[in-house]
Amino acid sequence: LIYVGDKLNLYEVMWEITSLHRRRGGCTPEELAMATNFNERWLREWLSQSAAAGICSYNDKTGRFTMKREYAKFLRGPEQEKESLAGMFQLLQPLLARSDATAKSIRTGRGVDYDFGPDVCFAMDRKNKNFFKHKLVKEIIDKVKIPRTGENLTSLLNRGVNVADIGCGCGSSTIAMATRFPASHFFAYELSPRSLEIMRKRVFENGLSNITVCDVSDRGVGDGPMETERSDEDNVFHFVYSHDVLHDMANPMSLIHDVKKRLSDDGCWIIVDVECSHSMAENIQMPQGALNFGFSCLLCLACASSEENGECLGTVGFNSKLADTWIKGAGFHFFQKMKILSKQGNSCFIVA
C-alpha cells in the first residue's frame, strides 16, 4: 500500500494539505478526496491502514489523519525529500512481476535481462537519483586523487576531459556530473532500450551538449570516445565511472578489459558495487543479507545469467577479493577501497 500511495501521489497531497492547515493538523478522508478527485471510501480505508501501520496518526475527535514527519522524509518522492525511499517501494512491483521468470530460471539456470517485464529502470533511477544529485560529487569524486599524478579528480574534470559513465540507466549520474563539470564531455553507456529512451529525453530537456548517449549494442567503451580513426594514445578516457554494474553483467571481464584498453595512464576508474564478502556465511549474516539475496534472485543474478556461459555473479558476487584479482589480472596496477559515507551498503574501488 506504500507503493499505491506513492503511485497516486497521496503522500505529497497529504503533506501539502497538512502544511497549509498546520493549526487544525492533517486531513480528513473527505478533504483528501476533494483534493485528489479520488473515492472517499477507498481513501478512508487506505488512510486507516496507514494509521494502523504507524505512518500517520489519527485524531478520533476530529477525524483527521496526520502524516508523521519521520515517515514523510522517506515516503515522499525524491524530488521533495533527499532521503526518499519511494523508488525502493516502486521497485518492488516490477521485481515481483519477475517471480515466474525466477521460478523458470531455478529450473533451467538461464536468467532474463534487465528489461524483462514492467519497467525496472525507472524505479531503480528513482531509488538512486538523490545520491547522484546530492552525494556523488561530494562523497566520492571530491575525495579521489589520480593515483599516478596525485591531481584531484575534481581538478581534472574542471580542466575538461573525456569521461565514460558505464551502465548509467536513465542518466541521473551522467546528468549530475555533466552539470557540475561542464568543461568535460561525458559518454553515457547503456544497453537497456527503455533506459536509453528516458536518458535521451532528459539530456535534451536539460540542454546538456556535453553528454553523448551511447547504445552499447552499437558503440562500446572499448571503441573509445573518438568516432574517427585516431591513435590509441588520443582515443582515451581520463575518468570512468560505473555504479552497480559489474555484478549484473554476464561477462564483466570483457568490460574490465575494455576499460583497461581505453583508460588513460593519467586517469582513474571508480567502481561502486554492492558491499559483500568472499565468504557465503558472512554475506548471509549481513543485516541486509535477505534483501541482497532476494534482489539477486529477482534481478541481479537473472541479468548475470541471461546469456550463455555467464559469470553469474549476482548481487553479492563482486567482492573486494575477487575485484582485486580480476582488476590486477587485466593489467591495472592500482586498486584501493574507500568508504561512501551515505552508502554503507556499497563498496567503492579506485582503479588505475
C-alpha angles and dihedrals in degrees: 000000000000086000089053092050091051094045092052093041089237096143092055093047091048090050092049093050091048092048092051093049105033095154097059092035130215126001140272123238087251093055092047089049091051092048094049104027088232128135113285096210093053092045090053090055093047092048091048091053090049090052092048089052091052096247092115134026119228126214109205093196096055100025089231128145117208122194112228116238093227089061097036092064090058102036103043114087125277089251089065104030129041091206095048118149093184091113091057092055091045089053093059093071099057091040092055089048087062094057095099089051088050091053089052091048091054088055097043107024092232119117134199129246131257096267096052111126126347121358111297092163099067093047091048089050092053090049093055101028099098094046090056093043099045109017113027096082096034099045102032118012096042090053099051127093123194104257097221100042104024090228117145111255088226090058091050092051092047090055091054128255140160114273131192118208104192123205091359097165113202091358105256093133093046093047092049092052096040091051092049095043107036094166092065126073118228126208109202111205119197137152103193109098092209092050091048090052093052093043095052090051092050094047089052093046091050092048093229109164092175093072125085113190112216125197102213091213087066105026126021136189089259090065090064128218096292119085092191124069107276133156116275088244091065098034096074143113121232093198131029124185128189125175122196091334112115098060089054095052124101089210109024093162090067089059092046090054092045091053091047088053094051106030115104117236085235093055141065144222120226114204118192113189140150116297107244145140134241085235116088090204092055092048091051092048095051114113088241093040097113091047092049095051091043091054089047095054093046100038125350102048088038090059094041091054097040092102129056114270092009120171090241094207098156127187097316097032104096100069122168094255092055092040092054092049095048095042095050091040088059091057103265114138102197126062123162134163122219134180126246109216098212097033107057089159091065135071121217120206125191111208132185 
